Amino acid sequence: MTQCQMLLMLEALMNDNKRLPQTPYNTRHRIRQLAYFQMIHKSHLVCREITRIDRRTLIILCNLLKIVAGLSWIEIVDVEEMVAMFLYVLVHNVKNRIIQQKFVRSGETDSGHFNLVVFAVVRLYDEMIKKPVLVTNNCTDQHWKYFEVGVVHVNCLGALLDVTYIKVNVPATDRPTFRTRKGEIATNVLGVCDTKGDFVYVLAG
């Protein structure tokens, strides 16, 4: 079967997912691989549209989930595809039926893999979230000591940053909502940074 024929079958299967079990196993597997390639590896723009991150970031996240959280591939679904399905659900807020059509998988498979990735992401807590160092009343940095004494109480986390705009990459249909007075596509962000200038809390919107 040529790639052109597989693309035509893929389009038909995505429109009518019930036809998938009627095809031979090897053909189904190749069609799934092609569907995933079309979404993630065909171009950076398509990958961003599907997952909201580029391929490099997706690979880094997958490596963290494998090495730190112990996430491993199940049957014929590798970690990268599981993470892509997980991100697609979060980004687009879609039902399981849409994932079945998009990734050419069964609903039971999609649900199980989503749960596996959720548990793995939770296990990244200690690696990704660091406890900030509090600003105490014996702080030697004059700037931070003044901030601690004059503005807030002892053991504060840091300084609250207001009216900070961060550029975002959103679909064309959502750009009017995120367009600033200067014409940039950005969102307003509140954040708390520690004495080293590292963000310890971020609230977008």
Secondary structure, DSSP 8 states (H G I E B T S, - for coil): --HHHHHHHHHHHHH-GGGGGGS-HHHHHHHHHHHHIIIIIS-HHHHHHHHSS-HHHHHHHHHHHHHTS----BTTB-HHHHHHHHHHHHHH---HHHHHHHHT--HHHHHHHHHHHHHHHHHTHHHH------B-TT---HHHHHHHHHTS-TTB--EEEEEEEEE----GGGHHHHB-TTS-BEEEEEEEE-TTS-EEEEEE-
